[in-house]
Amino acid sequence: MTRIDMTRTNKLGYAAVLGLEAYARKSVDARLYDLIKLRASLLNGCGYCVDMHSTDGAKQGIPQRILHAVGAWQHAKGLFEERELAALALTDAITRIGPDSVTDEVWEAAAAHFDEGELGALVLAISTINVWNRVAIATEMTPPVDDKHPIA
């Protein structure tokens, strides 16, 4: 059980994040967005979101090998397209934000595969999943296990 239900206690704020999610979903390739959401969730240690995005990715047809490799993408580069690698590196840098995280090297690698509009959409998409991760962790959301969400 979660600490609070933000859909009830903070409707307008929650709706604003949903709006950002809707924008990101329309603006970033679906497979790429699934990989970004899974990677950021792994980095942030959000069990609820890791479960959701790995399950969703599988339903969208992303092979299990790819989903498993997201956790160690730097050592499984042969499984990903170049643009996916650039987006995963950008995801790591933005998620681990700090004075030396989003370096020119990381940015330029992404810019080699995405135009300015696409880069902006990626930044917003990565930022969105980081918001969701923080909401889920702070409110102690846990993966559902029931008839609709069986383990196997």
N, C-alpha and C positions, 0 to 999 in steps of 0.2 A: 504494500500500500504506500502511496506517495504521501509526502508531508502535507502538501496542499494541492488543490486542483486549480491550476492557474487559468484554465478555461472558464472557471467560475469566479475566482477571486480577482483576476486581472484581465478581464475580457478584451479591453482595448489594446493593451500591450501585446497580448497573445495574438490578437488579430493582426497587429502590425508585423509580427514575425512571420505569421502565415502568409501575409502579402509579399514579404521578401522571399519566402520559400517559393511562392507561385512564380515570381519573377525569375528566380534562379532556375527553376525547373523548365521554364520556357526558353531561357537564354543560353543554356549549356546543354550539349549533347547528353542524352539520357544515360548512356553507358559511362561516359566520363563523369557525370555528376554522381552516379552511384559509387564509382571508385573514389572520388573526392570525399564523399560523405563517410564511406567506410574507413578511409585512411585517417581522417581527422578524428573520428570516433575512437579508433584504436589508439592514436596518440594521446587523446584525452582520457582514456580509460573509462569510457561510457559504455557499460555493459548493455544497457537498454538499446542504445543506438547501434552498437556493433551487431547485436542480434537482428535488429530491424533492417539495417542496410545490407548485411550479408544475405539475409532471407529474401529481401526485395531484389537484390542483384541476381540471385539464383532464379527467381521467378521471371526476371527480365531476360534470362538466357545467358548471363555471364557465366562462363565455365567455373567450376569449383576451383580448379587450379589457379585461375586468375584471382578469385576472391581470397583464397588462402595466401597467395603471394603478395597481396597488398601490404601485409604486415612487414614484409622484408623486400619491398620492391627494388631497393638499391642492389640487392644480390640476386634478383630474378629478372633482370632487364630484358632478357630474351622473350619473356612472356608478354611484354607490353609494347605498344606502338610508341614511337618517339614523342609524339604529342602527349600521350598519356604519362610518360616519364616526366616530361616538363611540367605537366599539371600536378603530378604527385609531388615533385620537388617544391613547387610553389605552395602546395597545400602544407607540406612540412614547415616551410619557412613562415607562412602566415600563422599557422597554428602554434608554432613555437616562437611567437613574436618576441623580439628583443632588439637590441641595438645593432646586431650583426646578422639578423635572420633573413630578411628579404634583401639579399645582396644584389648588386648589379649583375653578377654572373647568373643567379637564379632567375632574375627578371628577364635578362636578355635571352636566356635559353627558352623561356616561355614565349617571349616576343617573336622568336624565330618560327613558332608554330601557330600563334594566335594574333589576330589584328587587335587594335586598341579597344574596340567594342567588346571583342571576345575576352580580352584580358580583364576589362572592367567587370564583365559578367562572372568570370572566374573568381575574382577578388570578392565579389558579393556572395557568390555561392559558397566559397570557403568560409567567409565570415558568418554566413547563415548557419551552417552546420556547427560551427563553434558556439553560436548562441544556443542552438538546440542542445548540444552536449552539456553546456553549463546549466541550462534549465533542468535537464533530466538528472544530472548528478546532484544539484542542489536540492531538488525535491524528492530525491531517492526513488526515481522510477526504476522498475526492474522489468526484465523481459517477461511477458505473459506466458504462462503454461496452463493451457486448458484445452477443451475439445477443438476450439478454433485455431489454437496455436500449439499443436503437439510438439514434443521434443524430436520425435522421429517421424 
